[in-house]
């Protein structure tokens, strides 16, 4: 199963400035000669691999990028200034291909890697370039060369930063639709989600994370029952798991605590390392609980579930509490990204626990 984030952009490098035809005019120097300068180079378009980004969501809001053209040449031997370059920040692992032919042009594989994806046009020659012993007063000049223009497809094979766990009908699809750009199928019957839905949650400019709605797990999923076992592997690279619980099930005979414990048991049985990942409890569907009963029901659930971690109370349908949860998630994911990029200090073997003596 491939999970791909993609976007299409148009880029244009700057055109080169035109050369200038000019002659030196000074008193007592009737034949000053040509002094028209060259045009300036057009701006380049660069792509840089930014390890702080993990989605292409910003390129869906702004699709056209143009570098500045070079200035024209001028008299008095003055060359035109080069146009300003532009740099596009992209996630590490972005594949850049031609949108029309599908040919892969570039790949950003290493953090900080910089590639020139559109070259600015060279400036044209002024008439001082054409001066010779034969042609003492040239009036030739050349126009600037056009910059490269490309229609590009950006593709990124994404891994979710946040995975959603929960029984069928816990409200995972509603939650991901409320906070991201994903539009999963939503219905009142179990197993609405037949395949994973990945959504990009945009917190701010160049601030986003990927959230995955995993098909509902049921008891026995780790042995192959239900649908969720096919996609549990995708959760192994996530930085955070959200355990979404339906606090107001339609069937009063259903105990949310028993369902939540079944999910945790399946998670632990499938992969102990996955079980040890940071996990937050998200109590959903509070809009279906009377306001004066919410506090008591939440307290009762937390007590019987014996939960000591973070607890968030939301209604994915009305979006109550979702904004605070999203901000908390982003801070957690960003802190982990920063920690992963921090250089590891070298330990002097004389002070390490493995040193002899």
Buried (B, 14 or more C-beta within 10 A) or exposed (E): EEBEBBBEBEBBBBBBBBBBBBBBEEEEEEEEEBBBBBBBBBBBBBBBBBBBBBBBBBBBEEEEBBBBBBBBBBBEBBBBBBBBBBBBBBBBBBBBBEBEEEEEBBBBEEEEBEBBBBBBBBBBBBBBBBBEEEEEEBEBBBBBBBBBEBEBBBBBEBBBBBBBBBBBBBBBBBBBBBBBBBEBEBEEEEBBBEEBBBBBBBBEEEBBBBBBBBBBBBBEBBEEEBBBBBBBEBBEEBBBBBBBBBBBBEEEEEEBBEBBBBBBBBBEEBBEEBBEBEBBBBBBBBBEBEEEEBEEBBEEBBEBBEBEEBBBBBBBBEBEBBEEBBEBBBEBBBEBBEEEEEEEEEEEEEEEEEEEE
